[in-house]
Amino acid sequence: MTMSQGTCDLMQRELAKCIKCGTCRSVCPVFQEVDSEALVARGKLRLVEAVLEGKLDYTPGFAERMSLCLLCKACASACPSGVKADKVFVKMREMLVEKRGLHAVKRFVFTWLKYRRIFDWSLRFGAVFQNLFFKTAQQGTGKEARIPIPVAGLNKRRIIPPLAVRPFRSQMPEVIKVLKPRMKVAFFTGCMMNYIYPDAAHSLVNVLRKNDIEVVVPQDQQCCATPIFTSGDEQTARQLIQHNIKVFKGLSVDAIVTGCASCGLAWKKEFPEILNTRAAIREARELSGKTFDISEFLIKNGYRQDFREVNLQVTYHDPCHLKRGQDVFKEPRELIKAIPGIVYKEMAGADQCCGSGGSFNLAYYDISRGINNRKVDNIAKSQAQVVLTGCSACRMHIADGLGRQGKPIQVWHTIQLLDMAYGEKGLEDERRENDGGDDY
């Protein structure tokens, strides 16, 4: 396979825009942690240019530098010339996969993701036996490895959330009805809300129900493919995207709602860019136009404001893919501030990356942790009792940082605060009363 003309044109166009000013150095979280010109956008773009001109080969060192990017979009947002460096790096990762192949571990995981039932069964199995390998962290904020596992920081007392014994979608009927629906939406749960944070997924459904919105939770939905296409495996990503579009396009709904920043960005902007036929691109664009983050959806369509008082001091972390990716940042703050009793404290650097970067933190945990330490320090200075965010990956990474530093600050999805403020029984509460047990 060779580079398509469209890909080549995109890369050359972005490279030509770069005036080598170095503005990206002031905003790149990786550069701020490592202080290497080769790891900032300007330096990496020079390397890409050298490869395209045949002056540099697709070496392991070049591949490493292309992977050392969080894709946080800070450089693209700050660039005075409008260089979309993140787009260039993803395209170059695709070229690297074509030239050098995909890493064996990623190839296995991405193939596994394609088979939804096997993937689902495997995580359920893992949830049942997770206590054999993980124990409750000393801070009580998650789990840590019982023995040092030299991968993803698990040999460094990394704190991770437990897998849900029962994934969210297995707890829900496919259609969650309300008495007098004013709208009907489809909920794209994503992987983390389904398998790790069903509490947030339940809150999202509860809030929609309390606003007289009927919710469809398609059982056949799969991963949004963000970890796959950002690793350069466009072919596998395309298969998952086409599957999700097929599942959702047949639904008679007013909107598609997400509670995950990366999933929302994928549906809104990235699906049409990855698909390669006119028909598929047209379908993706039709669905992208009706896709909303939950905070954006509530602000746009109205929401009940008969909240009970919640006496908490909170702050908010902007996920990169929500603020810079979707331009959604005012909406969550508006919802938070609408709740009586809430004392909102804007932290310093609220929109600076937490260092998670999806799979970045698995491969480069030390760098990721260093970036996260700055975020944790800013959270602590806000004196908040709870930090809110709209991204499960950020939630997990920030909770790890707070737990490691022994800071008793909780991390919630924004929608969980709204659910609490409504102060009514949710669907999961009703089910627990009927079943006599806990779901996760």
Number of C-alpha atoms within 10 A of each C-alpha: 6 7 13 9 9 9 15 14 12 15 22 15 14 17 20 11 14 20 13 14 11 16 16 22 20 13 20 24 27 22 20 16 15 14 13 12 13 18 22 27 31 22 18 21 24 15 19 23 17 13 16 16 10 10 10 13 15 16 12 11 10 17 17 11 16 24 21 19 23 23 22 23 22 24 25 20 17 15 21 14 15 13 23 22 26 21 17 24 25 21 22 25 22 23 20 21 17 16 13 13 13 17 10 9 9 14 15 11 12 20 13 15 20 18 12 16 12 12 16 19 11 12 19 18 13 17 19 13 13 17 15 10 14 18 17 17 19 14 15 13 22 19 23 25 22 16 12 14 13 9 12 16 20 19 14 15 18 21 28 21 18 21 23 22 19 19 23 25 20 13 16 18 13 15 14 17 15 17 9 10 13 10 16 22 21 22 23 28 27 22 20 22 24 23 23 24 23 22 18 25 25 24 22 27 24 26 24 25 19 18 20 19 21 22 27 24 20 20 15 14 22 23 22 25 28 20 18 23 21 22 26 23 24 21 13 17 26 19 13 22 26 16 17 21 17 16 15 20 13 8 15 11 16 12 20 25 26 27 26 28 27 28 24 26 23 22 26 22 16 20 26 22 11 18 20 11 9 10 9 18 17 13 16 26 18 14 19 21 13 16 24 24 23 25 24 21 19 19 14 11 9 10 15 12 14 12 17 15 14 17 12 15 16 25 27 27 28 25 30 26 24 22 18 18 20 20 12 21 19 13 17 23 18 12 19 22 13 15 20 16 15 18 17 16 16 16 21 16 14 16 18 20 28 30 29 25 23 18 16 20 19 15 15 18 21 16 21 24 23 18 22 26 20 20 24 23 16 17 28 18 11 19 15 22 18 19 26 25 25 31 24 25 23 27 23 20 25 27 26 26 23 24 23 17 13 13 16 16 20 17 25 22 25 25 26 19 22 22 22 18 23 20 14 14 12 19 16 19 15 11 15 12 10 9 10 9 10 12 18 17
